[in-house]
């Protein structure tokens, strides 16, 4: 049985922590974490995108509810990247009242 992927609860994410949002462009445009980098999972799979990987702290990966980000975390970890899944994804993040940028807001 494989080891469970490491995850972090939205409440435990420090402001400004390195975040990677792997949702598609339309999802990102609707709502996202203000300081997250955005690289859709589809671009990662095609190898057509690069991500910024922090050297001294885990990269937190998010999607809508945590499924796609879990796949990306597993892949990143297989590549030697210290990555963790944001438990519950953007749904949980927003549900806890964490900061977001919405379409049409500045």
ZAVO-241772 format. One line per 4 residues: number of its first residue (from 1); their letters; for each residue x, y, z of N, C-alpha, C. Coordinates in pm, 1 decimal, padded with zeros to 6 digits. Each point is the difference from the previous one (the first is absolute). Layout:
<tifis>
NUM	a	X Y Z X Y Z X Y Z; ...
</tifis>
This chain:
<tifis>
1	xxxx	00084.6 -00118.2 00000.0 -00084.6 00118.2 00000.0 00088.7 00123.9 00000.0; -00025.5 00094.1 -00095.2 00083.7 00120.7 -00005.8 -00022.1 00090.7 00119.8; 00104.3 00074.7 00030.7 -00010.7 00097.6 00109.5 -00096.9 00109.9 -00038.0; -00079.0 00049.0 00096.9 -00088.3 00113.1 -00032.5 00082.8 00123.8 -00032.8
5	xxxx	-00053.8 00081.4 -00088.2 00068.9 00123.8 -00036.0 -00007.6 00098.9 00114.4; 00105.5 00076.1 00021.6 -00006.4 00103.4 00103.2 -00097.0 00109.8 -00041.7; -00071.6 00052.1 00096.9 -00093.3 00108.4 -00027.7 00007.5 00102.7 00112.2; -00057.3 00114.8 -00028.3 -00004.1 00108.0 00097.4 -00139.8 00060.8 -00003.0
9	xxxx	-00052.0 00031.2 00116.7 -00131.7 00062.9 00010.5 00012.3 00147.8 -00035.4; -00103.8 00057.1 -00060.7 00005.2 00142.6 -00034.0 00035.2 00089.8 00118.3; -00048.2 -00033.3 00117.6 00026.8 00082.2 00118.3 00147.9 00001.6 00036.8; 00074.5 -00101.7 -00044.4 00141.6 -00011.5 00036.1 00094.8 00060.7 -00103.4
13	xxxx	-00054.2 00055.5 -00106.8 00084.1 00058.1 -00104.9 00032.5 00144.9 00035.5; 00128.6 00030.8 00018.9 00036.5 00139.0 00029.2 -00023.0 00088.9 -00122.3; -00039.6 00124.4 00023.4 -00017.5 00093.7 -00110.6 00131.5 00012.6 -00074.4; -00008.0 -00006.9 -00131.7 00118.6 00010.7 -00084.0 00073.3 -00131.0 -00022.5
17	xxxx	-00047.0 -00109.7 00059.3 00064.9 -00130.2 -00020.2 -00003.3 -00035.9 -00148.2; 00100.7 -00072.4 -00048.7 00002.7 -00033.9 -00142.4 -00115.6 -00093.2 -00037.4; -00084.4 00048.0 -00089.4 -00118.9 -00073.9 -00044.1 00000.3 -00014.6 -00151.3; -00043.9 -00114.8 -00045.5 -00016.2 -00028.2 -00142.0 -00144.2 -00041.9 -00023.3
21	xxxx	-00070.9 00074.8 -00082.7 -00139.2 -00030.0 -00034.7 00001.1 -00069.9 -00135.6; -00049.3 -00124.5 -00004.6 00005.8 -00079.5 -00122.4 -00134.0 -00007.2 -00073.0; -00094.3 00086.1 00037.8 -00129.4 00002.0 -00069.2 00016.0 00062.2 -00138.9; -00100.5 -00017.6 -00081.2 00002.5 00054.2 -00135.6 -00020.8 00152.1 00002.9
25	xxxx	00027.8 00062.9 -00113.3 -00002.3 00146.4 -00009.3 -00133.2 00060.5 00042.9; -00111.7 -00060.2 -00040.3 -00130.2 00057.2 00034.6 -00026.6 -00007.6 00150.0; 00044.7 -00107.6 00064.3 -00016.8 -00013.2 00144.2 00084.1 00104.5 00072.6; 00123.4 00016.8 -00044.2 00091.3 00098.6 00057.4 -00058.1 00140.5 -00012.6
29	xxxx	-00051.8 00030.9 -00120.0 -00054.2 00133.8 -00024.3 -00117.8 00029.7 00092.6; -00076.8 -00100.8 00032.1 -00117.1 00019.4 00086.1 00041.3 00035.3 00143.3; 00091.7 -00075.5 00056.8 00044.8 00023.8 00137.4 00134.1 -00070.3 00021.4; 00090.4 00068.0 00072.5 00128.8 -00062.3 00030.6 00061.3 00065.0 00124.5
33	xxxx	00100.3 -00065.5 00052.1 00075.6 00053.0 00113.5 00093.2 00108.0 -00056.1; -00003.2 00119.7 00058.2 00070.8 00114.1 -00059.8 00147.5 -00023.3 -00032.4; 00072.8 -00070.0 00082.4 00144.3 -00014.1 -00022.1 00039.2 -00132.7 -00064.0; -00097.1 -00082.1 -00039.2 00031.9 -00130.5 -00059.8 00052.9 00015.7 -00141.8
37	xxxx	00088.1 -00092.9 -00038.5 00037.1 -00008.5 -00140.9 -00100.7 -00092.9 -00067.7; -00027.2 00026.4 -00124.9 -00100.1 -00077.6 -00072.3 00063.7 -00072.3 -00117.2; -00006.7 -00133.1 00004.1 00042.1 -00083.0 -00111.8 -00102.1 -00113.0 -00008.5; -00085.7 00001.9 -00102.6 -00100.6 -00104.9 -00010.1 00062.6 -00139.8 -00005.2
41	xxxx	-00067.8 -00095.4 00061.6 00047.5 -00138.2 -00000.5 00023.7 -00047.7 -00143.3; -00086.4 00039.8 -00091.9 00014.7 -00043.2 -00139.6 00133.2 00047.0 -00058.4; 00045.5 00118.8 00037.4 00128.5 00050.8 -00048.3 00116.1 -00076.1 00062.8; -00014.2 -00036.7 00126.1 00104.3 -00079.9 00065.2 00012.1 -00136.6 -00065.8
45	xxxx	-00114.4 -00061.4 -00028.7 -00001.4 -00133.1 -00061.5 00064.9 00003.8 -00137.7; -00028.0 00105.4 -00075.3 00059.3 00014.0 -00134.7 00147.0 00038.8 00006.3; 00044.6 00043.6 00115.8 00138.5 00045.1 00012.2 00022.8 00136.4 -00061.3; -00107.9 00075.5 -00018.5 00010.8 00130.0 -00066.3 00005.5 00115.9 00098.4
49	xxxx	00020.9 -00029.3 00127.4 00003.8 00106.8 00100.4 00104.3 -00032.9 00105.4; 00057.2 00104.9 00054.6 00094.8 -00014.6 00110.5 -00060.8 00061.9 00124.4; 00038.7 -00053.4 00114.2 -00048.3 00054.8 00126.2 00118.6 00047.5 00082.3; -00028.4 00096.5 00087.0 00100.9 00046.2 00095.0 -00006.1 -00091.2 00121.1
53	xxxx	00111.4 -00063.2 00031.3 00006.3 -00092.7 00112.5 00084.1 00062.8 00110.4; -00058.5 00017.6 00118.4 00077.4 00057.7 00110.2 00109.1 -00096.5 00045.4; 00108.4 00055.6 00051.4 00111.3 -00083.6 00042.9 -00010.4 -00043.2 00145.1; -00065.0 00080.8 00083.4 00008.1 -00025.4 00143.3 -00133.6 -00029.2 00067.9
57	xxxx	-00105.2 -00016.2 -00078.1 -00131.7 -00025.3 00057.7 -00082.3 -00079.0 -00101.2; -00096.3 -00076.7 00045.8 -00080.1 -00077.7 -00096.5 -00084.6 00090.2 -00090.2; -00022.1 -00047.2 -00120.2 -00090.8 00064.5 -00094.1 -00140.1 -00055.1 00027.8; -00094.4 00088.2 00027.3 -00137.4 -00041.1 00028.3 -00076.9 00004.8 -00131.7
61	xxxx	-00066.2 -00110.9 -00033.5 -00069.6 -00010.9 -00128.1 -00149.9 -00005.2 00025.4; -00076.0 00077.8 -00079.2 -00144.5 00002.9 00016.0 -00071.6 -00013.4 -00133.0; -00125.1 -00044.4 00008.8 -00092.3 -00001.9 -00113.5 -00137.0 00034.1 00057.1; -00107.0 -00051.3 -00057.7 -00134.3 00034.0 00047.4 -00031.0 -00066.8 00134.6
65	xxxx	00013.6 -00134.1 00006.4 -00029.6 -00071.0 00125.3 00113.7 -00090.5 00047.2; 00105.9 -00013.1 -00076.2 00116.3 -00075.7 00046.1 00038.3 -00121.3 -00081.6; -00079.3 -00039.6 -00098.2 00030.9 -00118.5 -00080.0 00113.5 00019.8 -00098.4; -00011.1 00101.7 -00081.8 00106.1 00027.4 -00098.3 00129.3 00038.4 00069.9
69	xxxx	-00011.6 00080.3 00104.3 00121.7 00041.5 00070.7 00069.2 -00119.6 00063.9; -00075.8 -00097.7 00047.2 00061.3 -00121.4 00056.6 00080.5 -00073.4 -00106.9; -00052.6 -00006.4 -00121.7 00073.2 -00064.2 -00109.7 00128.8 00075.9 -00030.3; -00008.2 00132.4 00000.3 00118.4 00081.6 -00026.8 00101.5 -00014.7 00113.2
73	xxxx	-00046.9 -00001.7 00124.5 00091.2 -00019.2 00113.3 00073.5 -00133.2 -00013.4; -00071.9 -00106.5 -00033.2 00063.6 -00132.2 -00016.4 00106.5 00006.7 -00109.3; -00032.1 00065.1 -00111.3 00096.1 00011.8 -00109.4 00120.8 00084.1 00041.1; -00024.6 00115.6 00062.6 00110.8 00085.0 00043.2 00091.3 -00072.1 00097.2
77	xxxx	-00059.0 -00071.9 00095.1 00080.9 -00072.9 00097.7 00083.9 -00107.5 -00069.2; -00054.7 -00061.7 -00104.2 00077.2 -00100.3 -00074.6 00117.4 00064.4 -00073.7; -00008.2 00133.2 -00022.0 00106.5 00076.1 -00065.1 00096.1 00062.4 00101.9; -00021.5 -00029.3 00128.6 00088.3 00051.7 00104.2 -00039.8 00134.6 00056.8
81	xxxx	-00119.5 00048.3 -00033.5 -00046.7 00129.5 00050.2 -00076.3 -00021.6 00130.3; 00030.3 00079.9 00101.0 -00072.2 -00004.3 00127.1 -00133.2 00071.9 -00020.7; -00107.5 -00077.5 -00019.2 -00131.4 00057.4 -00028.8 -00104.2 -00062.7 00091.1; -00101.2 00080.3 00035.0 -00110.7 -00047.5 00083.5 -00132.1 00045.8 -00061.6
85	xxxx	-00104.2 -00075.0 00026.1 -00132.3 00029.5 -00053.0 -00076.0 00091.7 00095.9; -00069.6 00100.0 -00055.4 -00087.2 00083.6 00082.0 -00128.7 -00078.6 00022.7; -00021.0 -00043.8 00122.1 -00116.0 -00083.0 00033.8 -00129.6 00073.5 -00031.3; -00084.3 -00059.7 -00081.9 -00128.9 00058.9 -00033.7 00004.7 00103.1 -00110.7
89	xxxx	00119.4 00034.0 -00048.3 00015.3 00091.3 -00111.9 -00058.8 00138.1 00024.5; -00035.9 00064.3 -00110.1 -00054.2 00135.6 00006.7 -00133.1 00005.0 00074.3; -00078.4 -00106.7 -00008.3 -00125.9 -00001.9 00074.8 00026.0 00017.7 00149.0; 00095.8 -00076.0 00052.8 00031.4 00009.9 00142.9 00064.4 00134.8 00031.9
93	xxxx	00088.2 00046.5 -00088.7 00067.9 00128.5 00019.7 -00103.3 00112.7 00014.5; -00090.9 00007.2 -00095.2 -00103.8 00103.8 00005.2 -00092.8 -00019.1 00118.5; -00033.9 -00125.2 00029.1 -00089.0 -00030.2 00111.3 00055.0 00047.1 00133.8; 00132.2 00008.0 00010.8 00063.2 00046.3 00123.9 00018.3 00151.9 00000.2
97	xxxx	-00044.0 00064.4 -00107.2 00012.3 00145.7 -00005.6 00140.3 00049.8 -00030.7; 00082.9 -00087.3 -00059.2 00135.8 00042.9 -00037.1 -00007.1 00095.3 -00119.2; 00102.5 00083.3 -00021.6 -00006.1 00101.7 -00104.9 -00007.0 -00059.5 -00140.7; -00084.6 00061.5 -00083.3 -00011.7 -00038.4 -00140.6 -00013.0 00124.7 -00085.5
101	xxxx	00032.6 -00016.7 -00125.8 -00026.0 00102.2 -00100.5 -00107.1 -00056.5 -00091.2; -00107.1 00076.2 -00019.3 -00112.1 -00042.7 -00084.1 00000.6 00075.9 -00131.2; -00058.9 -00061.2 -00101.4 -00014.5 00065.5 -00130.3 -00069.0 00134.8 00021.4; 00053.4 00101.1 -00065.5 -00060.5 00132.1 00009.9 00043.2 00081.3 00120.2
105	xx	00075.5 -00062.3 00091.7 00047.9 00077.6 00114.9 00142.6 00045.2 -00027.3; 00041.3 00102.2 00067.7 00137.4 00048.4 -00021.6 00079.5 -00006.1 00126.4
</tifis>
